[in-house]
């Protein structure tokens, strides 16, 4: 079962999603151009990776460590919500 949820959000919604710091140096076209941040809860930790999509107002988002169906749905719902205009 896949443990990664991927998607995108509008750049203006990154701060409400997680963090905005360090985004200016990111680049989704470079393997080393992603900002990575762990989110630790009482039972598990997921890792969120963010990178500015070159030439757009979009920020690419990857959330890894989503080990349960419920957590995948929650992560996907958040990405969908923050991708709306």
Secondary structure, DSSP 8 states (H G I E B T S, - for coil): ---EEEEEEEGGGHHHHS--TTGGG--TTSTT--EEEEEE-SS-EEEEEEEE-TTSSEEEEEEE---SHHHHHHHHHHHHHHT--
